[in-house]
């Protein structure tokens, strides 16, 4: 999952970026409104975390601009403004959620998960594909009751595929939702990580039954017995 | 306590005024009519008395009251006319039949000045009576030779002629009743009409009340528009009220902004501390890593403390609870002292500081700490908001009380909003928590200006030059 964070207060921005990255999200972070708007307009995000009082362009303007462009990306407003009028203004401008500062990072992460589940229409926090279970809250993966240890990037890739299980996912989709703006990966990085994932999910023929390659189209996470 | 009511006052006022006018009018009508009726009666009395007076005659040596014969021959007059004639030489009295045993009072008037009075007989009959003294007239001159004549001067007479006032009094009583009815009706009508007119006139006030009720406490745009039909007399009041509401609304808005900004300035670093500590405790880390993260949290806390201190100062200054300790302050030295603190930033931003001193060092009697707040903030603003590599010019003059003028070229030549520049938390951008500028500085300076004997002014010039000046009074 890829998250955009627009927050001008550096210590808070750094802490949120760190927490999100530890949770397996690819994060783009910006300290000014104009830069944040540029990111939001030109890249795909699963969730945007937006402060309201920003330099150059304020959060509400960013929000309204995005909605005017028809961008339905879930936006969580994280603001120190706590009055009813402010919250109503934020939600009316198109925010999906409103979080008042100060907040616990755990709560922010839970809200990001809730928004991504809503985006991909997964109401439960457990995605099951055959005997493969991906727990979106604990970020743990089990197969036949056994936990599979994955790196952050591998988990992110699997989580994205799990969210879209049953659908063919292109390499570009994976690139857009699993890597951040500054990731300098080679063109076959996605294929490489798919290889790693297949190996960890069981290896050989068995793994092939979870992540299938659709030549010229992309990948599909679907359980098929051989 | 019962509040005075315009409606009640006007209604009562109109009613009482109307009653007074009607009373005076009624009295005048009644009095005029009374005078007129009695005047007519008096004229009749005088005419009748003059005629009757000629009817007391001396014929030969006999005194005759011919008027009595006339009366007796006329039953209408005999009932109506009351006449008494006294022979003043003999004391004899001749009375008309209407008097019977009753007596009229003597009214000794003379022909040139007939005496007229209202009298009441012992049976209660009210009369209007006129009286004169007269001499009998002589008659029967042909018999002069036959009979020795009586001499009129030897037989002076007093005649009193009276008529009942019953008809006049009845007419006057009827008039009194009519006038009383008219007065009551007029007062009642004036009460009702006045009430209706006042209610109609006061209706705009009720409308105004309704409009005011509809205005939301925080809604500056909900201020009522004045309808064209609004009465001229109330327009001024309503306009003043609208202006007052507008001013209150602006103050409320400013207060709300202040609270929101203060909340933002405190909540954001608090969120930073929470997030930093939460992340720190998320996993085991090396002592070095712990130290680094705790230092970061400490740094944020220091920033918050500074902000809270500044807010406290602002509050104390605005509430005038700051004790002012006046002493001699060398302003040039104070500027140098504050510049020394800003030196690293000046160097990092490649700024050139130009100092211009006119006259001797400027020394003023002021509060050192409070004056430092102004100087420090103005200098810090100049350093922070200057375009990199530009000149900050500081002019200090000890002439005419003394002045300090600090000018700098602002970034992108974009001058701030001069009308709002002294508002707490005002900055060009909404966000300022990360830049180290909370927007309190100039508000603090303005609050200091209010308690110190000096004048602080700021203005912008067309080429993006921001000028702040402190003027000290002449001693």
Boltz contact constraints between the chains, C-beta under 6 A:
constraints:
  - contact:
      token1: [A, 8]
      token2: [B, 431]
      max_distance: 6.0
  - contact:
      token1: [A, 8]
      token2: [B, 434]
      max_distance: 6.0
  - contact:
      token1: [A, 9]
      token2: [B, 268]
      max_distance: 6.0
  - contact:
      token1: [A, 9]
      token2: [B, 272]
      max_distance: 6.0
  - contact:
      token1: [A, 9]
      token2: [B, 433]
      max_distance: 6.0
  - contact:
      token1: [A, 9]
      token2: [B, 434]
      max_distance: 6.0
  - contact:
      token1: [A, 10]
      token2: [B, 434]
      max_distance: 6.0
  - contact:
      token1: [A, 11]
      token2: [B, 272]
      max_distance: 6.0
  - contact:
      token1: [A, 11]
      token2: [B, 276]
      max_distance: 6.0
  - contact:
      token1: [A, 11]
      token2: [B, 296]
      max_distance: 6.0
  - contact:
      token1: [A, 11]
      token2: [B, 300]
      max_distance: 6.0
  - contact:
      token1: [A, 12]
      token2: [B, 271]
      max_distance: 6.0
  - contact:
      token1: [A, 12]
      token2: [B, 272]
      max_distance: 6.0
  - contact:
      token1: [A, 12]
      token2: [B, 275]
      max_distance: 6.0
  - contact:
      token1: [A, 15]
      token2: [B, 275]
      max_distance: 6.0
  - contact:
      token1: [A, 15]
      token2: [B, 276]
      max_distance: 6.0
  - contact:
      token1: [A, 15]
      token2: [B, 279]
      max_distance: 6.0
  - contact:
      token1: [A, 18]
      token2: [B, 279]
      max_distance: 6.0
  - contact:
      token1: [A, 19]
      token2: [B, 279]
      max_distance: 6.0
  - contact:
      token1: [A, 53]
      token2: [B, 264]
      max_distance: 6.0
  - contact:
      token1: [A, 53]
      token2: [B, 430]
      max_distance: 6.0
  - contact:
      token1: [A, 53]
      token2: [B, 431]
      max_distance: 6.0
  - contact:
      token1: [A, 54]
      token2: [B, 431]
      max_distance: 6.0
  - contact:
      token1: [A, 55]
      token2: [B, 429]
      max_distance: 6.0
  - contact:
      token1: [A, 55]
      token2: [B, 431]
      max_distance: 6.0
  - contact:
      token1: [A, 58]
      token2: [B, 430]
      max_distance: 6.0
  - contact:
      token1: [A, 80]
      token2: [B, 263]
      max_distance: 6.0
  - contact:
      token1: [A, 80]
      token2: [B, 264]
      max_distance: 6.0
  - contact:
      token1: [A, 80]
      token2: [B, 267]
      max_distance: 6.0
  - contact:
      token1: [A, 80]
      token2: [B, 268]
      max_distance: 6.0
  - contact:
      token1: [A, 81]
      token2: [B, 260]
      max_distance: 6.0
  - contact:
      token1: [A, 101]
      token2: [B, 267]
      max_distance: 6.0
  - contact:
      token1: [A, 101]
      token2: [B, 268]
      max_distance: 6.0
  - contact:
      token1: [A, 101]
      token2: [B, 271]
      max_distance: 6.0
  - contact:
      token1: [A, 102]
      token2: [B, 267]
      max_distance: 6.0
  - contact:
      token1: [A, 102]
      token2: [B, 270]
      max_distance: 6.0
  - contact:
      token1: [A, 102]
      token2: [B, 271]
      max_distance: 6.0
  - contact:
      token1: [A, 102]
      token2: [B, 274]
      max_distance: 6.0
  - contact:
      token1: [A, 105]
      token2: [B, 275]
      max_distance: 6.0
  - contact:
      token1: [A, 105]
      token2: [B, 278]
      max_distance: 6.0
